Amino acid sequence: MKTNVSEIFGSMVFNDDVMRERLPKEVYKSLTKTIATGRTIDPSIADVVANAMKDWAVEKGATHYTHWFQPLTGVTAEKHDAFISPVGTSQVVMEFSGKELIHGESDASSFPTGGLRATFEARGYTAWDPASYAFVKDGTLYIPTAFCSYTGEALDAKTPLLRSMDALNTQALRILRLFGDTTCRRVDITVGAEQEYFIVDKAMYDRRKDLVYAGRTLFGAPAPKGQELEDHYFGPLKTRIAAFMADLDKALWTMGINAKTKHNEAAPAQHELAPIYATANIAVDQNLLTMEYMKKIAERHGLVCLLHEKPYAGVNGSGKHNNWSLSANGKNLLDPGKTPADNAKFLLFLAAIIKAVDDYQDLMRVSVAYAGNDHRLGSGEAPPAIVSLFVGEDLGALIESIVDGTAYKGSKAAMMDLGIPSVPVFRKDTTDRNRTSPFAFTGNKFEFRMVGSSQNIALPNTVLNTAVAESLRQFADLLENAENVESAAAQLIKDTLAAHKRILFDGNGYSDEWEAEAERRGLLNLRTSVDAYKTFMDEKNVRLFSSLGVMSESEMRSREEIYFENYAKIVNIEALTMVVMASRNYIPAAETYISRLAETATKKRALSPTLSCALEEDLIRRLSTLSYEAYCAVEELKKEETAAAAIRDARERAERYCNVVIPVMDKLRRAVDRMEVLTAGQLWPVPTYGDLMFRV
């Protein structure tokens, strides 16, 4: 059956077209003004909007509504209420009020609060985000909302994001006013999140308890073939994968998600989906929906979508490239134009971003810090843990000329001629791409490449928005008091670039030389998530978030607690899973094979004393040694896991898991993985890497 994309696109979304059609003209104008300017909604229109939204949703098959929010669990939450209201004793009507649309109530104590709320302090609120479109899914009207405690503290990822967008808008408008722009009402932050993921056959997934419980393989010897031939990247789609992707596209299109690009990624069974950008809060909602649909639709095809950052050791990990930019009146503020040297507005925003990344490199690292991402960063096309910024040769030369006070000779875009008459000549980009850069300028946007594939992109964008807002605030404070804005801006650009050029790096981020060079430059190398979390409550970071109204100190402290707790919980689950699998599956499998080898040797000797049993004896010795090593590692892991879990302080507990428990887990894995390659295949209790990655 053919799909008419233009007909189904956004068909399940209460978007601008639907609002224009179904709302009275004055109500529509009031609501769109709220969305465009970020102002508080007029309460008098709430009932009208709610009723129109309900009627539309019911026509789409909805019987319930839910306030859809993003608690600090990394995933979304929803509580479904029916539209029905009783009439008499035997009838109901479908109703939905403005009050029900604007806010709801949830049990705040059942979500992570980091100490903000005690268990008995249960009340929390959800509040409608009118700038994010409502949608219908599985018979329910979903209303995107913010989530806060009874005392008003943010308990979600979205509230700080919305605040950071408002802060950046306020400061960016101050800069635009200095350049004579008096018409722009709002500066939009645009985001496009490229989503990488792995696919595995569900029957095999169900046999791997590490995938079920931890989302990644905690054991596994390398397959004979990995990604070394580079034949999977952009290769033809397998039949099952193509069918899954086709259904995924259709589902996302109905939700108004601009799913644009799909392809095989570098590792076997790894793939990517890239959307067209949207405003930051909508992009966050859409990425969360994308991950949800990936999992649901994969299961319909007898598959499982793995969003862990490193499901398999030794091959490419999965990230989420966060493409970030700014626009005003529909024009991209990060577009250098044909003559970037003369584009003072662009250079000022560029300088602000460079300063923000340098000043808050610790927060940039915190925003992508996650136990799963620690396995990915620094290898397999993932950027290193050291934050740096790539601008490319052309902009790099321009920055050097500004700092040095020398004339800039911009390179003209060369033409690419392949020397084949029938192949068109085309214009070449002015600079190459750098796959190892954590934060790279890619023509008219920045690509934040450190974000992990399973992560909510709200925090990375909150940090980025807030840090850039602070740079712009400082710039505006200075320029608004300048006698000559043009000359003051030129000097400010020069001074800022000179002060923060240490963060610029265009080379190989994987090299040992860069690590040494970064240390000489004074850049941070926060190797683990625990190292990063320790910087979150630094005085400058508290001052940043609190001064711009993005997060209070108490909201930050609660998140710090949650970060450490979540890290410890993840490693704890992994450690317990390893103990179970090694004790119940791997060691017994090796011992069974040892027993069979011994029986074979005994039978050979009984048949003829001259028959060699060297093979059996060698395998028995090697497997017995490894089996004992694994057993000892299991006992050590039990001991260390118990000791770590008993620590009350969240930070100390996370440090213990990071520095003590994980090394023992690595020791256990090494022993088991060596056992795997020596044990008979029919006795190995779980699917191997070769099975998981190549039998999809």
C-alpha positions in Angstrom: 0.0 0.0 0.0 1.4 3.4 -1.0 1.7 6.1 1.7 0.6 9.6 0.9 3.0 11.4 3.1 1.5 14.8 2.7 -1.9 13.5 3.8 -0.7 11.6 6.9 2.0 14.1 8.0 1.0 15.7 11.3 -2.5 14.1 11.1 -2.4 13.1 14.8 -1.1 16.5 16.0 -3.1 19.5 17.3 -0.9 21.8 15.3 -1.2 25.3 14.0 -3.3 24.3 11.0 -5.8 22.5 13.3 -5.9 25.4 15.7 -6.5 27.9 13.0 -9.4 25.8 11.7 -11.0 24.9 15.0 -10.5 27.9 17.3 -12.4 31.2 17.1 -10.2 33.8 15.4 -9.5 35.9 18.5 -8.7 32.8 20.6 -6.4 31.5 17.9 -4.6 34.9 17.8 -4.2 35.0 21.6 -2.9 31.4 21.7 -0.4 31.9 18.9 0.8 35.1 20.5 1.5 33.2 23.7 3.5 30.6 21.7 5.4 33.2 19.7 6.3 35.5 22.6 6.5 33.0 25.5 4.0 35.1 27.5 1.5 33.7 30.0 -1.6 32.3 28.4 -4.8 34.2 28.8 -6.9 32.0 31.3 -10.1 33.2 29.6 -9.4 31.2 26.5 -8.5 27.9 28.2 -12.0 26.4 28.2 -12.4 27.2 24.5 -9.0 25.6 23.6 -9.7 22.6 25.8 -13.1 21.9 24.2 -11.7 22.2 20.7 -8.8 20.0 21.6 -11.1 17.4 23.1 -13.5 17.4 20.1 -10.6 17.0 17.7 -9.0 14.2 19.8 -12.3 12.3 20.1 -12.6 12.4 16.3 -9.1 10.8 16.2 -10.3 8.0 18.4 -9.2 9.3 21.8 -11.1 8.4 24.9 -8.5 9.6 27.4 -6.1 12.5 28.0 -2.8 12.6 29.8 -0.4 15.3 30.9 2.8 14.0 29.3 6.0 15.0 31.2 9.7 14.3 31.6 10.6 13.4 35.2 14.3 13.0 36.1 14.2 9.3 35.2 15.5 10.0 31.6 12.2 8.8 30.1 8.6 10.2 30.0 5.7 9.7 32.3 1.9 9.7 31.8 -1.3 9.2 33.8 -4.4 8.6 31.7 -7.8 10.1 32.6 -11.0 9.5 30.6 -12.9 12.4 29.1 -16.2 11.0 30.6 -18.3 12.8 33.1 -21.5 11.1 34.6 -24.9 12.5 33.7 -27.4 11.1 36.1 -27.0 7.4 37.0 -26.7 5.8 33.6 -25.2 8.2 31.1 -21.9 10.0 30.5 -20.8 12.9 28.4 -17.3 13.7 27.0 -15.9 16.8 28.8 -12.5 18.5 29.1 -12.1 21.8 30.9 -9.6 24.5 30.6 -8.5 23.8 34.2 -7.8 20.2 33.2 -5.8 21.4 30.2 -3.7 23.9 32.1 -2.7 21.9 35.1 -2.9 18.4 36.6 -1.7 16.7 39.7 0.8 13.8 40.1 2.5 11.9 42.9 5.8 13.8 43.1 7.3 11.6 45.7 7.3 8.5 43.4 9.8 10.2 41.0 13.4 11.1 41.6 13.6 14.3 43.7 17.1 14.3 45.0 15.9 15.1 48.5 13.6 18.0 47.5 10.6 16.0 48.6 10.1 13.4 51.3 8.0 10.3 50.7 5.1 11.7 52.6 5.3 15.0 50.7 3.5 13.6 47.7 1.8 16.4 45.8 3.2 17.6 42.5 1.8 19.5 39.5 2.0 19.3 35.8 1.5 22.5 33.8 0.7 22.7 30.1 3.4 23.8 27.7 1.4 25.5 24.9 4.5 25.9 22.8 4.7 22.1 22.4 1.8 20.7 20.3 -0.6 18.2 21.8 -1.1 14.9 19.9 -3.1 11.7 19.9 -1.4 8.3 20.4 -3.0 5.0 21.1 -6.4 6.4 21.9 -5.1 9.1 24.3 -4.7 12.9 23.9 -1.1 13.7 25.0 -0.6 17.2 26.4 3.1 18.1 26.8 3.7 19.6 30.3 6.2 20.8 32.8 6.4 19.1 36.2 7.0 20.7 39.6 6.7 20.0 43.3 4.1 21.4 45.6 6.6 24.0 46.6 7.3 25.0 43.0 10.7 23.4 42.4 11.3 21.8 39.0 11.2 18.0 39.1 11.6 17.5 35.4 13.9 18.1 32.5 11.6 20.3 30.5 11.1 23.2 33.0 14.8 24.2 33.1 14.9 23.8 29.3 12.0 26.3 28.8 13.6 28.7 31.3 16.9 28.5 29.4 15.2 29.2 26.1 13.6 32.2 27.7 16.9 33.4 29.1 18.7 33.0 25.8 15.9 34.7 23.9 16.1 37.7 26.3 19.8 38.2 26.0 19.9 37.5 22.2 17.2 40.2 21.7 19.4 42.7 23.5 22.2 42.0 21.1 19.9 42.3 18.0 18.6 45.6 19.3 22.2 46.9 19.3 22.4 45.9 15.6 19.2 47.9 14.8 16.8 45.0 14.7 13.6 46.3 16.3 11.1 43.9 14.7 12.2 40.6 16.0 9.9 39.4 18.8 11.7 36.2 19.7 14.9 34.4 19.0 14.3 30.7 18.4 16.7 27.9 19.4 16.5 25.2 16.8 17.6 21.6 17.4 17.8 18.5 15.3 18.8 15.3 17.0 20.3 12.5 14.9 19.4 9.3 16.6 21.7 6.2 16.4 20.6 2.8 17.6 21.2 -0.9 17.3 18.7 -3.6 16.3 18.7 -7.2 17.5 16.5 -10.2 16.9 14.0 -10.5 19.8 14.4 -14.2 20.3 18.1 -13.8 20.8 17.6 -10.7 23.0 15.4 -12.7 25.3 18.2 -15.2 25.9 20.6 -12.5 27.0 19.8 -11.4 30.5 22.4 -8.6 30.3 20.5 -7.0 27.3 17.2 -7.5 29.2 18.4 -6.0 32.5 21.2 -3.6 31.5 20.6 -2.8 27.8 24.1 -3.9 26.9 26.2 -7.0 26.7 28.2 -7.4 29.9 30.0 -10.3 28.4 30.9 -11.3 24.9 34.0 -12.3 22.9 34.5 -10.4 19.6 33.0 -11.9 16.5 35.4 -12.9 13.7 34.0 -10.0 11.7 33.2 -6.6 13.1 33.1 -3.3 11.3 36.7 -3.4 10.0 35.7 -3.9 6.4 33.5 -0.7 6.7 30.9 -2.5 4.5 27.9 -1.9 6.7 28.1 1.9 6.8 25.5 3.3 4.3 25.1 -0.3 2.9 21.9 -1.7 1.5 19.2 -2.2 4.1 18.3 -5.7 5.1 14.7 -6.7 4.4 13.6 -6.8 8.0 15.3 -3.5 8.7 13.8 -1.8 5.7 10.3 -2.9 6.7 10.9 -1.7 10.3 12.2 1.6 9.1 9.3 2.1 6.7 6.7 1.6 9.5 8.8 3.8 11.8 8.7 6.6 9.2 5.0 6.4 8.8 4.4 6.5 12.6 6.7 9.5 13.1 5.2 11.4 10.1 1.7 11.1 11.6 3.2 12.8 14.7 4.5 15.6 12.7 8.1 14.5 13.1 10.2 15.4 10.1 12.0 12.0 9.9 14.3 12.8 6.9 17.3 10.5 6.7 17.8 6.8 7.5 20.8 4.6 6.9 23.1 1.9 8.2 25.7 3.1 10.6 29.3 2.0 11.0 28.8 -1.1 13.2 26.9 -4.3 12.2 23.2 -4.0 13.1 23.6 -0.3 13.8 21.5 2.4 12.2 20.6 6.1 12.3 17.6 8.3 11.9 17.9 12.0 11.4 15.1 14.6 11.5 14.8 18.1 10.2 15.3 20.6 13.0 12.5 22.1 15.2 12.4 24.6 18.0 14.2 23.2 21.0 11.3 22.2 23.2 9.5 20.5 20.3 12.7 18.8 19.2 13.1 17.3 22.7 9.5 16.1 22.7 9.9 14.6 19.3 13.2 12.8 20.1 11.6 11.2 23.1 8.7 10.1 20.9 11.1 8.8 18.3 12.9 6.6 20.9 9.5 5.3 22.1 8.3 4.5 18.6 11.6 2.8 17.7 11.1 0.4 20.6 7.5 -0.3 20.0 7.7 -0.8 16.2 10.8 -2.9 16.4 8.9 -5.3 18.7 6.1 -5.6 16.1 8.7 -6.9 13.6 10.2 -9.4 16.1 13.1 -7.1 16.8 14.4 -5.1 19.7 15.8 -1.6 19.5 18.9 -1.0 21.7 19.4 2.6 22.6 22.3 1.9 25.0 25.5 3.9 24.1 27.6 0.8 23.9 25.7 -2.5 23.5 28.7 -4.3 22.2 32.4 -3.9 23.1 34.8 -3.4 20.3 32.5 -1.8 17.8 31.0 1.6 17.2 28.9 3.1 20.0 25.7 5.0 19.5 25.4 8.8 20.0 22.8 11.4 19.4 24.3 14.3 17.4 22.5 17.5 18.7 22.5 20.1 15.9 21.9 23.5 17.6 21.4 26.9 16.1 19.7 30.3 16.6 17.2 32.0 14.3 15.5 35.4 14.3 12.7 36.3 11.9 13.3 33.1 10.1 17.0 33.9 9.4 19.8 31.8 10.8 22.0 33.9 13.1 24.8 31.4 12.7 25.0 31.7 8.9 28.4 33.3 8.2 27.2 34.6 4.9 29.4 35.1 1.8 31.7 37.5 3.7 31.9 36.4 7.3 34.8 38.8 8.0 32.3 41.7 7.5 29.4 40.0 9.4 29.8 41.5 12.8 26.5 40.1 14.1 27.6 36.5 13.2 31.1 37.0 14.7 29.6 38.4 17.9 27.4 35.3 18.3 30.2 33.0 17.3 32.5 34.6 20.0 29.7 34.3 22.6 29.4 30.5 21.8 33.2 30.0 21.9 33.3 31.8 25.3 30.4 29.8 26.6 31.9 26.4 25.7 35.2 27.4 27.2 33.8 28.9 30.4 31.4 26.0 31.0 33.2 23.0 29.5 32.6 21.2 32.8 28.8 21.7 32.5 29.0 20.6 28.8 30.6 17.4 30.0 28.0 17.0 32.9 25.2 17.3 30.4 26.3 14.2 28.6 27.6 12.3 31.7 25.8 9.0 32.0 27.1 5.5 33.0 26.4 4.2 29.5 28.1 7.1 27.7 31.3 6.4 29.6 31.8 3.3 27.6 31.4 5.2 24.3 33.3 8.5 24.6 36.7 8.5 23.0 36.4 5.6 20.6 34.5 4.3 17.6 33.7 7.7 16.0 32.6 9.1 19.4 34.3 12.3 20.6 36.6 12.2 23.6 35.7 13.3 27.1 37.8 16.5 26.6 35.5 19.3 25.5 36.8 21.3 22.5 35.3 23.2 19.6 35.9 22.8 15.9 35.4 25.7 13.5 37.2 24.5 10.4 40.0 26.0 8.3 38.2 29.0 6.9 36.7 30.3 10.2 39.9 29.3 12.0 41.9 31.5 9.7 39.4 34.4 10.2 39.7 34.0 14.0 43.5 34.1 13.8 43.4 37.2 11.7 41.1 39.0 14.1 43.2 38.0 17.1 46.5 38.9 15.4 45.1 42.1 13.8 46.2 41.0 10.3 44.3 41.1 7.0 42.0 38.2 6.3 42.2 36.6 3.0 39.2 34.4 2.7 39.5 31.3 0.6 37.0 31.1 -2.2 35.0 28.0 -2.4 36.7 25.7 -4.8 34.9 23.6 -7.4 35.0 19.9 -7.3 35.8 18.4 -10.7 36.2 14.6 -10.8 37.6 14.7 -14.3 34.6 12.8 -15.8 32.8 14.8 -18.5 29.4 13.3 -17.7 29.7 14.1 -13.9 28.6 17.6 -13.0 31.2 20.0 -11.4 29.9 21.2 -8.0 31.0 23.7 -5.3 33.2 22.3 -2.6 32.6 23.2 1.1 35.2 25.7 2.5 36.2 23.2 5.2 36.3 19.5 6.1 34.4 17.8 8.9 35.9 16.5 12.1 34.3 13.3 13.4 36.3 13.4 16.7 35.2 16.9 17.7 32.8 17.1 20.6 31.3 20.5 19.5 31.7 21.2 15.8 30.6 24.1 13.5 29.1 22.6 10.4 28.3 25.6 8.2 25.4 27.3 10.0 24.9 25.3 13.2 26.9 23.6 15.9 26.8 19.8 16.3 27.2 18.7 19.9 28.4 15.1 19.3 29.0 13.9 22.8 25.3 13.3 23.7 24.5 9.6 24.3 21.9 7.8 22.3 19.7 6.9 25.2 19.8 10.4 26.8 17.1 13.0 26.9 18.5 16.0 25.0 16.8 18.5 27.3 19.8 18.8 29.6 22.5 19.3 26.9 20.4 22.0 25.4 19.6 23.6 28.7 23.3 23.9 29.5 24.1 25.2 26.0 21.3 27.7 26.0 22.2 29.0 29.5 25.9 29.3 28.9 25.4 31.2 25.7 22.8 33.4 27.3 25.4 34.3 30.0 28.0 35.3 27.3 25.4 37.4 25.5 24.3 39.0 28.8 27.9 40.1 29.5 28.3 41.3 25.9 25.0 43.3 26.1 26.0 44.9 29.4 29.2 46.2 27.9 27.9 47.3 24.5 24.8 49.0 25.8 27.0 51.4 27.6 29.5 51.9 24.8 29.8 55.3 23.1 30.4 53.6 19.7 28.7 50.2 19.5 30.5 49.2 16.2 34.0 49.8 17.4 33.2 48.4 20.9 31.8 45.2 19.3 34.9 44.8 17.1 37.2 45.1 20.2 34.9 42.7 22.2 35.1 40.1 19.5 38.8 40.3 19.3 39.3 40.2 23.1 36.9 37.3 23.5 38.5 35.2 20.7 41.9 35.8 22.1 40.9 34.9 25.6 39.1 31.7 24.7 41.0 30.4 21.6 42.4 27.5 23.8 39.1 25.7 23.4 39.5 25.6 19.5 40.9 22.4 18.2 40.7 21.0 14.6 42.9 17.9 14.9 42.6 14.3 15.9 40.7 14.2 19.2 41.7 10.5 19.7 45.4 11.1 19.8 47.6 10.9 22.9 49.2 14.1 21.7 45.8 16.0 22.0 45.3 14.7 25.5 48.7 16.1 26.5 48.1 19.3 24.6 44.7 19.8 26.2 46.3 19.5 29.6 48.9 22.2 28.6 46.0 24.4 27.6 44.3 23.9 30.9 41.3 22.1 29.5 39.4 19.6 31.6 39.6 15.9 31.1 36.7 14.5 33.1 37.1 10.9 32.1 34.1 9.4 33.9 30.6 10.6 34.7 31.5 10.6 38.4 34.4 13.0 37.7 32.0 15.3 35.8 29.2 15.2 38.4 31.7 16.5 41.0 31.9 19.8 39.1 28.2 20.4 38.9 27.8 22.4 42.1 30.9 24.6 41.6 30.2 28.1 42.6 30.4 29.5 39.1 27.8 26.9 37.8 25.4 27.7 40.6 25.8 31.4 39.9 25.2 30.8 36.2 21.9 28.9 36.5 20.5 30.9 39.4 21.3 34.3 38.0 19.5 33.6 34.8 16.6 31.9 36.5 17.1 28.5 35.0 17.7 26.5 38.1 17.9 27.4 41.8 20.6 26.1 44.0 18.2 23.6 45.6 17.1 22.4 42.2 20.7 21.9 41.2 21.5 20.1 44.4 18.7 17.7 43.9 19.9 16.9 40.4 23.4 16.3 41.7 22.1 13.8 44.1 20.0 12.1 41.4 23.1 12.0 39.0 25.2 10.1 41.6 22.3 7.9 42.6 21.4 7.0 39.1 25.0 6.2 38.2 25.3 3.9 41.2 22.0 2.2 40.5 23.0 1.4 36.9 26.3 -0.1 37.8 24.7 -2.0 40.7 22.2 -3.6 38.2 25.0 -4.5 35.9 27.1 -6.0 38.7 24.3 -8.1 40.0 23.4 -9.3 36.4 27.1 -10.3 35.9 27.1 -12.3 39.1 23.9 -14.2 38.1 25.0 -14.9 34.5 28.5 -16.0 35.4 27.3 -18.2 38.3 24.3 -19.8 36.6 25.3 -19.8 33.0 29.0 -19.3 32.1 30.9 -21.2 34.8 28.5 -24.2 34.6 28.9 -24.3 30.8 32.7 -24.3 31.1 32.6 -27.0 33.8 30.3 -29.1 31.7 32.7 -28.9 28.8 35.6 -29.7 31.1 33.7 -32.8 32.3 33.1 -33.9 28.7 36.7 -33.4 27.8 37.8 -35.5 30.8 35.3 -38.3 29.7 36.7 -38.1 26.2 40.3 -38.4 27.4 39.3 -41.4 29.7 37.6 -43.2 26.8 40.6 -42.5 24.5 43.0 -44.0 27.1 40.7 -47.0 27.5 40.6 -47.6 23.8 44.4 -47.3 23.4 47.0 -46.0 25.9 49.0 -44.7 23.0 46.3 -42.2 21.8 47.2 -38.6 22.6 45.1 -36.7 25.1 47.2 -33.6 24.9 44.4 -31.5 23.4 41.9 -32.5 26.0 44.4 -32.0 28.8 45.5 -28.5 27.5 41.9 -27.4 27.2 41.0 -28.7 30.6 44.0 -26.9 32.2 43.2 -23.6 30.5 39.4 -23.8 31.1 39.9 -24.9 34.7 42.2 -21.9 35.3 39.7 -19.5 33.7 36.7 -21.0 35.4 38.4 -20.6 38.8 39.4 -17.0 37.9 35.8 -16.3 37.0 34.6 -17.9 40.2 37.0 -15.8 42.3 36.0 -12.6 40.4 32.3 -13.4 41.1 33.0 -13.8 44.8 35.0 -10.5 44.8 32.3 -8.8 42.9 29.6 -9.9 45.4 31.8 -8.5 48.2 32.5 -5.2 46.6 28.9 -4.7 45.3 27.6 -5.3 48.8 30.1 -2.9 50.3 29.3 -0.2 47.7 25.5 -0.6 48.1 25.8 -0.1 51.9 27.3 3.4 51.5 24.6 6.0 52.4 26.2 9.0 50.8 25.2 9.1 47.1 28.5 10.7 45.9 30.7 8.3 47.9 28.6 5.3 46.7 28.9 6.4 43.0 32.7 6.8 43.5 33.0 3.3 45.0 31.1 1.8 42.1 33.2 3.7 39.6 36.6 3.1 41.1 36.3 -0.3 42.8 33.3 -2.2 41.5 33.7 -1.6 37.7 37.4 -2.8 37.7 36.2 -6.1 39.3 33.4 -6.3 36.7 36.1 -5.9 34.0 38.1 -8.7 35.6 35.2 -11.0 35.5 34.4 -10.2 31.9 37.9 -10.9 30.8 37.9 -14.4 32.3 34.4 -15.3 30.9 35.2 -13.9 27.4 38.3 -16.1 27.3 36.2 -19.0 28.4 33.8 -18.4 25.5 36.4 -18.9 22.8 37.5 -22.2 24.3 34.1 -23.8 25.1 32.2 -25.8 22.6 29.7 -23.7 20.8 26.7 -26.0 21.4 27.4 -25.7 25.2 27.7 -21.9 25.3 24.4 -20.8 27.0 23.7 -17.5 25.2 23.9 -16.1 21.6 27.3 -14.8 20.8 28.3 -11.4 19.3 28.3 -13.0 15.8 24.7 -14.2 16.4 23.5 -10.9 17.8 25.0 -8.6 15.2 24.7 -10.6 12.0 21.5 -12.6 12.4 19.0 -9.8 12.1 
